[in-house]
Amino acid sequence: MSRELLDRLDLWKSRFGPTGDGQLERLLAKIAGHRFRDAESLIRLHETLLFLRAYPRSRELARLADEILFKFADRIGDDLELFEEPEVSGIAGTSLTAVFSYEVAGRLAARYPRAVEIAWDRYDEPDRMGNVICRFLPMLQEDYPVEAHVPFQEWIAQAHRRGVTDLEWLLEQLATLPAEMRALQFESMQAPLTWQMGASRASRSRLRLPVRSLYLHREPLLRRSDVSLERELDAAPLPMRRLARPEARRILDLILDTSAMRYRELYGFSHPEETGVFHAAAGRGVDIYFFGVPPEWRLPLRAYHGGMFFKNGVPAGYVELLSLFERAEVGFNLYYTFREGESAWIYARLLRLFRQVLGVTCFSVDPYQIGHENSEAVDSGAFWFYRKLGFRPTNPEVAHLVEREESRMRQTPGYRSSRRTLERLAEGYILYEMPGTESGDWDHFRIRTLAQRLQRRGEFPQGKARGLEWRHLRLMQKDTQRRADWLKLGRQ
């Protein structure tokens, strides 16, 4: 019965248009009253409902999906292991355990003080705590240096007042140290933290960005073949606004929560430029929030920008850009749940936005994104996602292999590249250059090569000016002499 219901629900992920005679509404009503017993079925149900909520056919369908999702914690039993997998972690009623950085741990503990705690039962190397805790509990020196199996949890529990968690006490003590020591000391302990989702609004089941109105899909979704990257990059600017500080703080917290519950810590999400958070309305129910990093966290050479995009208020994925002159390395991650959605269109809109804001005209994707030492990217055929949007390989051997594979595709309908071929296709960067960009300038450039050669020569760029990072990048793009020098130094 459970499998039959889920199979029927899955079919609706590809049926778009008028909802007809209410079949889907009746199916959701039936599902709402059905008990799914095993973790696999619950996970499948949750992810399908979340997809339908992000790509709704009607407001009523979105309401029905949310009605089930908002009460999902009541469906979860005692078998929680499968719910911790990165592809599905963060479901209401479950928990996850990870080693977080000092910045992320502090922000989570501040907002969810009773839900985030040290996972003592999963701490394989508690002795790592010794040298840190001794700073705050001098009498621990009587125990830690000479005894085996020191009960650090007991020592900490004896030290803090009632109502304070072990993690809160630890963070309070670390706050007494010089700022530059806090993260180093915390991260040296490698203490795992467990985050209990419960029925929290922070769970993936309930986390929503408020939206004025839903975008309803009454026609089939846009396919990759419907998307022209050249046309998108040449289109009119997207509407954009800068967020006031209170709204920016709320969005940044939401972004960090979404990322942390999926075991992701992006550099910019941990060190965001709060005064420079922007919103862009991409259309079709997609909202993009992006920002740089403040001067004290900026990279020596490249400009960093990160962002997250939402589909009808549901977090759908994130993006990172590392820009040097007119070239931007793009890291794009669409959450697993939404990969049957309008991936190519969303990606094209993101590049259009960053072309608009940053002035970049050459987009680069590194080998990891397309499958180098990344089995998930190989399994999804990531290389062909980018290739069919117009990206080209910079490695001549890979370019020859692409020609061979594309010839086979033309000759044999339905032909697919083998796994081994997909791994070979990922052996090098791929680029997309806008018309008018100097083709080939960045083919053999590597940022690591440039940084190492500047280091060897004792040349260290001056600290970046204050102000928004995209403005610094725009100024850099006017320095044609430095561009020529760095391109030459960075070529392999």
C-alpha positions in Angstrom: 0.0 0.0 0.0 2.8 2.5 1.0 4.8 1.8 -2.1 1.7 2.1 -4.4 0.8 5.5 -2.9 4.4 6.8 -3.3 4.6 5.5 -6.9 1.4 7.4 -7.7 2.7 10.5 -6.0 6.0 10.4 -7.9 4.2 10.4 -11.2 2.9 13.9 -10.4 6.4 15.3 -10.4 6.3 15.2 -14.2 2.6 16.0 -14.7 2.2 19.7 -15.0 -0.8 21.7 -16.1 -4.3 22.0 -14.9 -5.0 19.7 -11.9 -8.1 18.3 -13.6 -10.6 16.5 -11.6 -8.8 16.7 -8.2 -6.9 13.4 -8.4 -3.8 14.8 -6.8 -5.8 16.5 -4.0 -7.5 13.2 -3.2 -4.2 11.4 -3.3 -2.7 13.9 -0.8 -5.7 13.6 1.5 -5.2 9.8 1.5 -1.5 10.1 2.1 -2.2 12.5 5.0 -4.1 9.8 6.8 -1.7 6.9 6.0 1.1 5.7 8.3 4.4 5.0 6.5 6.3 2.7 8.7 9.9 2.5 7.4 12.5 5.2 7.0 12.9 4.7 3.3 9.2 5.4 2.6 9.2 8.4 4.9 12.2 9.9 3.2 10.7 9.3 -0.2 7.4 10.8 0.9 9.1 13.9 2.4 11.2 14.7 -0.7 8.4 14.3 -3.1 6.1 16.5 -1.1 8.9 19.1 -0.9 9.4 19.1 -4.6 5.6 19.5 -5.2 5.6 22.4 -2.7 8.4 24.1 -4.6 6.8 23.5 -8.0 3.0 23.7 -7.2 0.2 23.5 -9.7 -2.2 25.4 -7.5 -2.3 27.2 -4.1 -4.4 24.4 -2.7 -1.8 21.8 -3.6 0.9 23.9 -2.0 -1.3 24.2 1.1 -2.0 20.4 1.2 1.7 19.6 0.8 2.7 22.0 3.6 -0.1 20.6 5.9 1.6 17.2 5.7 5.2 18.5 5.9 4.5 20.8 8.9 3.4 17.8 10.9 6.1 15.5 9.6 7.8 15.2 13.0 4.8 13.2 14.2 5.6 10.5 11.6 9.2 9.8 12.6 9.9 6.7 14.7 13.0 5.6 16.6 15.1 4.5 13.5 16.9 7.7 12.7 20.1 6.5 11.1 19.0 6.9 7.4 17.8 10.4 8.1 21.3 11.6 8.7 22.5 11.0 5.2 23.6 14.4 3.6 21.0 14.0 0.7 18.1 14.1 3.2 19.3 15.4 6.5 17.3 18.1 8.2 13.8 16.5 8.2 11.6 17.5 11.1 11.7 15.0 14.0 15.2 13.7 13.2 18.7 14.8 14.2 22.1 15.2 12.7 25.6 15.0 14.1 28.6 16.9 12.6 31.8 18.7 13.5 31.1 22.4 12.9 33.4 25.3 12.8 33.5 27.8 15.7 31.5 30.4 13.8 28.7 28.0 12.8 28.6 26.3 16.2 28.3 29.6 18.0 25.5 30.9 15.7 23.5 27.6 16.0 23.9 27.4 19.7 22.7 31.0 20.1 19.5 30.4 18.1 18.8 26.8 19.2 20.3 26.6 22.8 18.5 23.4 23.8 18.6 21.7 20.4 22.4 21.8 19.8 24.7 20.1 22.2 28.0 18.2 22.3 27.5 14.6 21.1 29.4 12.9 23.9 28.2 9.4 22.7 29.8 10.0 19.3 33.0 11.7 20.5 35.8 9.2 19.5 38.7 11.3 20.7 37.6 13.2 23.8 41.2 13.6 24.9 41.5 16.3 22.3 39.6 18.4 24.9 42.2 18.2 27.6 44.6 21.1 26.8 41.6 23.4 26.0 39.5 22.6 29.0 42.5 22.9 31.4 42.6 26.6 30.6 39.2 27.0 32.3 39.3 24.3 34.9 42.7 24.4 36.6 41.9 21.4 38.9 41.5 19.2 35.8 45.3 19.1 35.8 45.0 16.6 38.7 43.1 14.2 36.4 43.8 14.8 32.7 47.6 14.5 32.4 47.9 11.2 34.5 44.6 9.3 34.3 43.0 7.3 31.5 39.5 7.8 30.3 39.0 11.2 31.8 35.3 12.1 32.2 35.3 15.5 30.5 31.5 15.6 30.4 31.4 15.2 34.2 34.0 17.9 34.7 32.1 20.3 32.5 28.7 19.4 34.1 30.2 20.2 37.6 31.5 23.6 36.3 28.4 25.2 34.8 25.2 26.5 36.4 21.8 24.7 36.1 20.1 25.3 32.8 23.2 25.8 30.8 24.2 23.2 28.3 27.8 21.9 28.0 28.2 23.6 24.7 27.0 26.9 26.0 29.4 26.7 28.9 32.3 25.9 26.5 31.5 28.7 24.2 31.2 31.1 27.1 34.7 30.1 28.3 36.2 30.4 24.8 34.7 33.9 24.6 37.2 35.0 27.3 40.1 34.2 25.1 41.6 36.7 22.5 39.5 36.6 19.4 42.2 35.1 17.2 42.5 32.1 19.6 38.8 31.1 19.9 38.3 29.3 16.6 41.7 27.6 16.8 41.0 26.2 20.3 37.5 25.1 19.5 38.3 23.5 16.2 41.4 21.7 17.7 38.9 19.6 19.9 37.0 18.3 16.8 34.0 17.9 19.1 30.9 16.5 17.3 27.6 18.4 17.9 24.1 16.9 17.6 21.3 19.1 16.3 17.9 17.9 17.3 15.4 19.1 14.7 12.2 18.2 16.6 9.3 20.2 15.1 11.4 23.3 14.7 10.8 25.8 11.9 14.4 25.4 11.1 13.9 21.9 9.7 13.8 21.4 6.0 10.2 20.3 6.4 9.1 23.7 7.7 11.7 26.2 6.7 10.2 28.7 4.3 11.0 32.1 3.0 7.9 34.4 3.1 6.7 35.1 -0.4 4.0 37.5 -1.6 2.5 35.0 -4.0 3.3 31.5 -5.3 4.4 30.9 -8.9 2.1 28.2 -10.1 3.2 25.7 -12.8 0.3 25.2 -15.1 2.5 24.2 -18.0 5.4 21.7 -18.4 8.6 22.7 -16.7 11.4 24.3 -18.7 13.9 21.8 -20.0 17.5 22.3 -20.7 16.8 22.5 -24.4 14.5 25.5 -23.7 17.4 27.5 -22.2 19.9 29.6 -24.2 22.8 30.8 -22.0 23.8 33.3 -24.7 20.3 34.8 -24.7 20.1 34.9 -20.9 23.5 36.7 -20.6 22.4 39.3 -23.1 19.0 39.9 -21.5 17.9 43.0 -19.4 19.1 43.3 -15.8 17.2 41.5 -13.1 15.4 43.6 -10.5 17.6 43.9 -7.5 17.6 45.6 -4.0 19.9 45.9 -1.1 18.6 44.5 2.2 18.4 46.6 5.4 20.5 45.2 8.3 17.7 43.5 10.2 16.4 41.7 7.2 19.9 40.8 6.1 20.6 39.2 9.4 17.4 37.1 9.2 18.3 35.9 5.7 21.9 35.1 6.6 20.7 33.0 9.6 18.3 31.2 7.5 21.0 30.5 4.9 23.5 29.2 7.5 20.8 26.9 9.0 20.0 25.5 5.6 23.6 24.9 4.8 24.6 23.5 8.2 21.7 20.9 8.2 23.1 19.6 5.0 26.7 19.3 6.4 27.9 22.3 4.3 30.0 25.1 5.5 30.7 27.7 2.8 33.4 30.3 3.5 31.0 33.2 2.7 28.2 31.7 4.8 30.4 31.7 7.8 31.9 35.1 7.1 29.2 37.1 5.4 29.2 40.9 4.6 26.1 41.8 6.5 25.9 45.3 5.2 26.0 44.1 1.6 23.3 41.5 1.2 21.3 41.8 -2.0 18.1 40.2 -3.3 17.3 39.6 -6.9 13.9 38.4 -8.3 14.8 35.9 -10.9 11.2 35.1 -12.0 9.2 31.9 -12.0 9.1 32.0 -8.2 12.9 32.0 -7.8 14.5 34.5 -5.3 18.3 34.9 -5.1 20.1 36.3 -2.1 23.9 37.0 -2.5 26.7 38.8 -0.7 30.5 39.0 -0.5 32.8 38.9 2.6 34.0 41.8 4.7 37.5 43.2 4.1 39.1 41.3 7.0 38.0 38.0 5.5 38.7 38.7 1.8 41.0 36.5 -0.3 44.3 38.0 -1.4 43.5 37.8 -5.1 40.0 36.8 -6.0 36.7 38.4 -5.1 34.4 36.0 -3.3 30.6 36.0 -3.5 28.1 33.4 -2.2 24.4 33.0 -2.3 21.4 30.9 -2.0 18.3 30.6 -4.2 14.7 29.7 -3.2 11.9 28.3 -5.2 8.5 29.5 -4.0 10.1 30.1 -0.6 11.8 26.7 -0.4 15.6 26.6 -0.2 16.6 25.0 -3.5 20.4 25.3 -3.6 23.4 27.6 -3.4 26.2 29.1 -5.5 29.7 30.4 -4.9 31.7 32.6 -7.3 35.5 33.3 -7.2 36.2 36.2 -9.6 39.4 37.5 -11.0 39.1 40.3 -13.6 36.4 39.1 -16.1 36.7 35.4 -15.1 34.5 33.8 -12.5 34.8 30.3 -11.2 31.2 29.1 -10.5 30.3 26.4 -7.9 26.6 25.5 -8.4 24.7 23.1 -6.2 21.1 22.3 -6.6 19.8 20.3 -3.7 19.1 16.6 -4.6 15.3 17.0 -4.0 14.9 19.5 -6.8 17.1 18.0 -9.6 14.0 17.1 -11.6 13.1 20.8 -11.7 14.2 23.7 -13.8 17.9 23.3 -13.1 19.3 24.7 -16.4 17.0 27.7 -16.3 18.0 28.5 -12.7 21.6 28.2 -13.5 21.3 30.5 -16.5 19.5 33.1 -14.3 22.3 33.0 -11.7 25.0 33.6 -14.4 22.9 36.4 -15.8 22.7 38.0 -12.4 26.4 37.8 -11.7 27.2 39.1 -15.2 25.0 42.0 -14.3 26.5 42.7 -10.9 30.2 41.7 -11.3 30.8 42.4 -14.9 32.3 39.0 -15.5 32.2 37.5 -19.1 34.0 34.2 -18.7 32.6 31.5 -16.5 34.7 28.6 -15.4 33.7 25.2 -13.8 36.4 23.2 -12.0 36.9 19.5 -12.5 35.4 18.5 -9.2 32.0 20.0 -10.2 31.8 17.8 -13.2 33.0 14.6 -11.7 36.7 14.6 -10.8 36.9 12.6 -7.5 33.1 13.3 -7.2 31.0 10.2 -7.8 27.8 12.1 -7.3 28.6 14.5 -10.2 29.6 11.5 -12.4 26.3 9.7 -11.6 24.3 12.8 -12.5 26.1 13.3 -15.8 27.1 16.8 -14.7 29.5 17.3 -17.6 26.8 17.1 -20.1 24.6 19.5 -18.1 27.2 22.2 -18.7 28.3 21.1 -22.2 24.7 21.4 -23.5 24.6 24.9 -22.2 27.7 25.8 -24.2 30.7 25.2 -22.0 33.8 23.8 -23.7 36.7 21.8 -22.2 40.2 23.5 -22.1 42.1 20.2 -22.1 42.7 19.2 -25.8 42.4 15.5 -25.0 39.0 16.0 -23.3 37.9 18.2 -26.3 38.7 15.3 -28.7 36.8 12.9 -26.5 33.8 15.2 -26.5 33.8 15.3 -30.3 33.8 11.5 -30.3 30.9 11.2 -27.8 28.8 13.9 -29.5 29.3 12.1 -32.9 28.0 8.9 -31.3 25.0 10.7 -29.8 24.1 12.0 -33.3 24.5 8.6 -34.8 22.8 6.5 -32.1 19.6 8.0 -30.5 19.6 7.4 -26.8 23.4 6.8 -26.6 24.8 7.6 -23.1 28.5 8.0 -22.1 29.9 5.2 -19.9 30.9 5.9 -16.3 34.6 5.6 -17.3 34.1 8.1 -20.1 32.3 10.6 -17.8 35.3 10.3 -15.4 37.7 11.1 -18.3 35.5 14.1 -19.4 36.1 15.6 -15.9 39.8 15.7 -16.3 40.1 19.5 -16.8 38.3 22.8 -16.5 35.4 23.8 -18.7 34.7 27.4 -19.8 31.9 29.5 -21.2 33.0 32.8 -22.8 30.5 35.4 -23.8 30.6 36.7 -27.4 33.4 39.3 -27.6 35.5 37.8 -24.8 39.1 37.0 -25.8 38.8 33.2 -26.4 41.5 31.1 -25.0 43.0 33.7 -22.6 42.0 31.7 -19.5 42.5 28.1 -20.9 45.7 27.4 -19.1 45.4 29.7 -16.2 45.4 28.4 -12.6 44.9 30.6 -9.6 47.2 28.3 -7.5 50.0 28.8 -10.0 49.6 32.6 -9.9 49.5 32.7 -6.1 52.6 30.4 -5.7 54.6 32.5 -8.3 53.7 35.8 -6.6 54.7 34.2 -3.3 58.0 33.1 -4.7 58.7 36.6 -6.0 57.7 38.1 -2.7 54.9 40.1 -4.3 51.9 40.5 -2.1 48.9 42.5 -3.4 47.9 45.4 -1.2 45.0 44.9 1.1 41.7 45.3 -0.6 39.9 48.6 0.0 36.9 48.8 2.2 33.5 48.9 0.7 31.6 46.2 -1.2 33.7 43.5 -2.8 32.0 43.7 -6.2 33.1 47.3 -6.5 36.7 46.3 -5.8 36.3 43.7 -8.6 35.0 46.3 -11.0 38.0 48.5 -10.4 40.3 45.5 -10.9 38.8 44.9 -14.3 40.0 48.3 -15.5 43.7 47.4 -14.7 44.7 46.0 -18.1 48.4 45.9 -17.3 47.9 43.8 -14.1 45.5 41.5 -16.0 48.2 40.8 -18.6 50.9 40.3 -16.0 48.8 37.9 -13.8 47.5 36.0 -16.8 51.1 35.3 -17.9 52.2 34.3 -14.4 49.2 32.0 -13.8 49.6 30.0 -17.0 50.8 26.4 -16.6 
